Amino acid sequence: MNIVKTATELKFHFIDLVIDRDQIIKLLGYSSDRLPEPFGSYLEEAIRDCSHLKDIGGTYQIIEEVELVGRRSSILANHLEFKVGRTIRKELEGAEKLAFFVCTAGATLSNKAVSMLKGEDPVLGYVYDILGGAIAEAVGDKLQQLIRQRVKKDGCNITNRYSPGYCHWDVSDQHKLFRLLGGSPSGVSLTPSSLMNPVKSISGVIGIGKDVHFREYQCDLCQMKNCFYKK
């Protein structure tokens, strides 16, 4: 079986990322003009702290040997079958290539959030937790932009990104996705139950082709409640 062992691995600085502060405040349960203390000062502290992070990163691999299998609601990449479900399979219609990726806010921030949530300062830990999710998504945005620029020269477009665990994509497919990326992309590993470590990480697939389309996130595609795309 031809499993890709090399992939493009990138490091990012916090300052390179576009972080929607108002959206973070919304996920904390407030509006930007009514953020009570200690959340305001805690958020500023967390943002300052994140400016020093050195393990924010992302890894992707563009797979050319792909097939979209309609009757099984699956996609094939390097002979590996991913059971993405009918919704994602439809959104990837027309893809000639597939970019698989993993993005992470890194172990430093993830471990700090978990430690604080467990006892040291749960409120500050919650702020770090929310910010960590925003960083992982921002890395996803950055990676998506880089892939778009890379394939544009070939006259190709990209789709939105789609992740295991959403829209009926079986989360156990994480193990196949990680095999395509070499095992531990950007220092992210998997538990036997397919959870990522560090926890503030995302993974997924992006369709590439001349006849695919990027669109604003359609919130009826999944039931995710705390989503950065639900404005």
N, C-alpha and C positions, 0 to 999 in steps of 0.2 A: 504493500500500500504506500502510495507516494504522499507522505505527510511532510508538509513544509517545516523545516527546522530553523529557518532564518526569517526574521521579520524586522520591520522598521520600528525601533524603540527610541522614544524621545523623552527628554526632560523639560520641564517647564518651571518658570518662576511664577510666584503668585501674581506679580505685577504684570505678567504677560496675559493673564486671564481676564475675561470680562465677567465680573461678579455683579449680579443684580441685587444690590443692597435692599431695595424695597421688597423684592420677592422673599428674601431671607426673613425680613421683619414680618411679612405676611404669614410665612410658615411658623413663625414664633407665636402667631395668634394676634398680631396687632397691626396697626397701620403706621406708615412712616411718620405721621404727624402726631401720633399718640402712643409712642413707645415709652413705657414707664421704666423707672429704675428698679432693679439693677440691670435690666436687659440692655439699655443704651450703652452704659459704660462697659458691660461685659462683651457686647458685640465689637466695640472699638478695640478692646483688649485682645480679643480673638483675632481680629483682622491684623493688628500689629504683629501678633505672634506668628501668624501664617506667612507674613512677608519674609520670614527667615527659613521657611521650609525648603528642604533640599531633595525631598523624595516624591515630589509631585511628578507624575509621568503618564505616558500612554504608549501603547504598542499596537501596531496594525499590520495586517498582511492582506494584500490583494490576491485573490484566488481566481485564476482564469478558467480552470477546469470545473465548470459549474453546470447544473441542470435544475430547472424548476419543475417539480413533479406535481401537477395539479390534482390528480386523483388521490394522492396520499397527503396532500397539504404539506408537502415537504420540499426541501431544497437539498441538492447534493453538491458537495464541495470536496474535491480530491477524494471522491468515492465515499465520503462520510455523509450519512443522512442526518439532517436536522429537521425535527418535526416541529416546524414553526407554527402550524395551524393555518386555517384558511385565510384569516385576516391579514397576517403578515405575508403569506404567500401571494395574496392578491396585490399588496402594496409593492412587492418586488417584481411584479410582472414587467417583462421587457429587459430585465437585468442580464447583461452579457458577462459581467464579472461580479464578484462579491468581496467586499472588504470586511474582514472580521477584526474586532478590536477589543482591547481592555484599557480602561483608564482608571487612575487612582489618585486620591488625595494624599496617599502615602501612609506608612505605618506610624510615623511620629504623631500626626494629628489624630488618627483613628485610636491609637492607644491612649492618648491623653484624654480624649472624650470619654472612652470607656472607663478609665480610672476615676475621673471626676463624677461620672454618673453613678458609680458604685459607692461613693461615699465622701470624697474630699469636698466637692462642691457640685451637687447635682444640677443646679441652675446653670452655672457656667459650663458644665459638661454638656448640657442640652444645647447651649448656644454653639459650642464647638461641633457637636453632632450635626446640627443643621448646616453650619458653615462647611463642614466636610462634605456633605452631600452636594452642596452648591459648587464646591471646587471640582469634584469628580465630574459633574455635569458640564462645567465650564471647560474642562480638559476635553470632554467629548465634543463640545462645540468647536474647539480649536483643532482637534484631529479631523473632524468633519470638513472644516474649512481647508485644511491642508490637502485632504484627499480630493476635494472638489477642484482645487487648483492643479493638482497633479494630473487628473484625468481630463481636464478641460482642453488641454493641448491635443488630445485625441478626438475631440468633438463629442465627449461624453458628459452626461449629467449624473447626479447622484440622487438617491432617495433620502428620506429621513432615516434615522438610525432606530433599530428595533432590538430589544433585549430579551434574553431568556427569562421566563417567569411572568411575562406580560403578554396579553393578547393570545393566551392559550399556548404559548411556546413553552414546552416542557423544560423546566429549569435543569433537569439532569443532563441536557445537551451542553451544559457548561463544560463538561469534561472533554467533549469532542472539540469544542471551540478552543480550549486551552491547548489541546494537542496540535491544532493548526498553528498556534502561536509559539510553540516550542516548550510548553510546560508551565513556566512561571513568568509570564510576561510582566515587565515593569515591577518585578518583585511580588506580584500577586499570586497567591496559591489558592487551592480549593480544598474544602473539607469533603469527606465522603458524601455528605448530603448536598453538595454543589454550592455551598455558601462561600463567598470570597473573603479572603483575608489578605490585606486590611479590609475592614468592612465598608469603608467609604470608597468603594470602587464600583465601576459599571462595566458591562461588556455587551457585545451585540454584533449586529451586521448592518452593512450599508450596501444597497444595490447600486451598480454602476452600469450605465449603458446610454446609447443615443436616444432611446425612447422611454427612459424612466423620468420621473418627476419628483422634485422636492416640493412639499406643501406644508403649510402651517399645520401644527399638530392637531389631529382630529380627536377631540377628547372622548368621542364615543367609541374609539377603538379599544379602550381598555377601562378597567375600573380603578385605576390607581388614583388615590385621593390626594396624597402629598406630592404632587407633580410640579416641577418647575415650569412646565409649559401651560398649566392651567392658570391663566391670569384672572 
